[in-house]
Amino acid sequence: MTTTYRGSCLCGDVRFSVKGVNPSAANCHCTMCRKFHGAAFGTLVSVSGLRWLAGDSNLKEFVAANGTTRTFCGQCGSSLGFRVKGADATDIELAIATFDDDLPVSVDASIYTHYKANWCDLPASLPAYGEGRPG
């Protein structure tokens, strides 16, 4: 049996569903995640079976100098997703906070901590990696 998880942007114009989520996620402290989310870190989760249910015409993208793509709602500005350089539009990680349903996910690491804000303390309960997760 497959569970469907739904989410939306702040204004509700963009709505989506996914058929699956990765059971683990990391808090990313890179400068781009901090600026994109307007927070100490961004927490994104890999998904499968993504369907845009409404508002996909309002999706906007920002391609950073390093080739990564940030997806957001053009109406309210909600940070929705992230893709690595060269990834297909369906190979997106979604901002965990945009889900309307509870997810079977646990945050298990802090990544890119070399770039964290000086005012943000890392939880001692999570392993911290200066760059991405080790290979």
C-alpha positions in Angstrom: 0.0 0.0 0.0 1.4 3.4 -1.0 0.8 6.5 1.1 0.4 9.8 -0.6 1.8 12.9 1.1 0.5 16.3 0.2 2.0 19.8 0.4 1.6 23.4 -0.7 3.1 26.8 -0.7 2.1 29.6 1.7 -0.7 31.1 -0.4 -1.9 27.6 -1.4 -1.7 28.3 -5.1 0.9 25.6 -5.7 -0.1 22.2 -4.4 1.7 18.9 -4.8 1.6 15.2 -3.8 4.3 12.6 -3.6 4.1 8.8 -3.4 7.2 8.4 -1.2 9.8 10.2 0.8 13.3 9.3 1.9 13.2 8.3 5.6 16.1 10.6 6.4 16.9 14.3 5.8 19.6 16.7 6.8 19.6 20.3 8.0 21.6 22.1 5.3 23.6 25.1 6.6 25.0 26.2 3.2 24.7 29.9 2.4 22.3 29.3 -0.4 19.9 27.3 1.7 20.0 29.9 4.5 19.2 32.7 2.1 16.6 30.7 0.1 14.7 29.7 3.2 15.4 32.9 5.2 16.4 30.7 8.2 19.4 29.2 9.9 19.2 26.1 7.6 17.0 24.4 5.0 15.7 20.9 5.4 14.9 19.2 2.2 13.8 15.6 1.5 14.1 13.4 -1.6 10.8 12.3 -2.9 9.3 9.9 -5.5 6.2 10.1 -7.5 5.9 13.9 -7.5 2.7 15.3 -9.0 2.0 19.1 -9.2 -1.8 19.2 -8.4 -2.3 22.9 -8.9 -0.3 26.1 -9.6 2.5 24.5 -11.6 2.3 27.5 -13.9 3.3 29.7 -10.9 6.5 27.7 -10.3 9.6 29.9 -10.8 13.2 28.8 -10.8 16.5 30.5 -9.8 19.6 28.9 -11.2 22.6 29.7 -9.0 26.1 30.3 -10.3 27.1 26.7 -9.4 24.2 25.4 -11.5 21.9 24.3 -8.7 18.2 25.2 -9.2 15.9 26.5 -6.5 12.2 26.3 -7.2 9.7 28.7 -5.5 6.1 29.9 -5.8 6.0 33.0 -8.0 2.9 34.3 -6.2 3.9 34.1 -2.5 7.7 33.3 -2.8 7.6 30.1 -0.8 10.8 28.1 -1.1 9.7 24.7 -2.5 12.6 22.7 -3.9 16.2 22.2 -4.9 17.8 20.3 -7.7 21.5 19.6 -8.2 23.2 20.8 -11.4 21.9 18.9 -14.5 19.1 17.1 -12.6 15.8 16.6 -14.4 12.8 18.6 -13.1 11.3 15.5 -11.5 14.5 14.8 -9.6 13.8 17.4 -7.0 14.2 17.6 -3.2 11.3 19.4 -1.5 11.4 21.6 1.5 10.1 19.5 4.3 8.3 22.4 5.9 6.0 22.7 2.8 4.3 19.4 3.5 0.8 19.6 4.9 0.9 16.0 6.1 3.1 14.4 8.7 6.0 12.6 7.2 7.8 9.4 8.2 11.1 11.2 8.2 13.7 12.0 10.8 16.5 14.6 10.5 19.7 12.6 11.0 22.5 15.1 10.2 23.6 18.7 9.9 25.5 19.3 6.6 27.6 22.1 5.1 28.2 23.3 8.7 31.4 25.2 7.6 29.0 27.8 6.3 26.5 27.9 9.2 25.4 31.2 10.8 27.5 32.2 13.8 24.4 32.6 15.9 23.1 29.1 15.2 24.1 26.3 17.6 24.2 22.8 16.2 22.4 20.1 18.1 24.8 17.7 19.8 22.5 14.8 19.0 23.1 15.0 15.3 26.4 14.3 13.4 27.7 17.4 11.7 29.6 17.5 8.4 31.5 20.5 7.3 30.5 19.8 3.7 27.9 17.2 2.4 27.3 13.8 3.8 30.3 11.5 3.5 30.3 9.3 0.4 
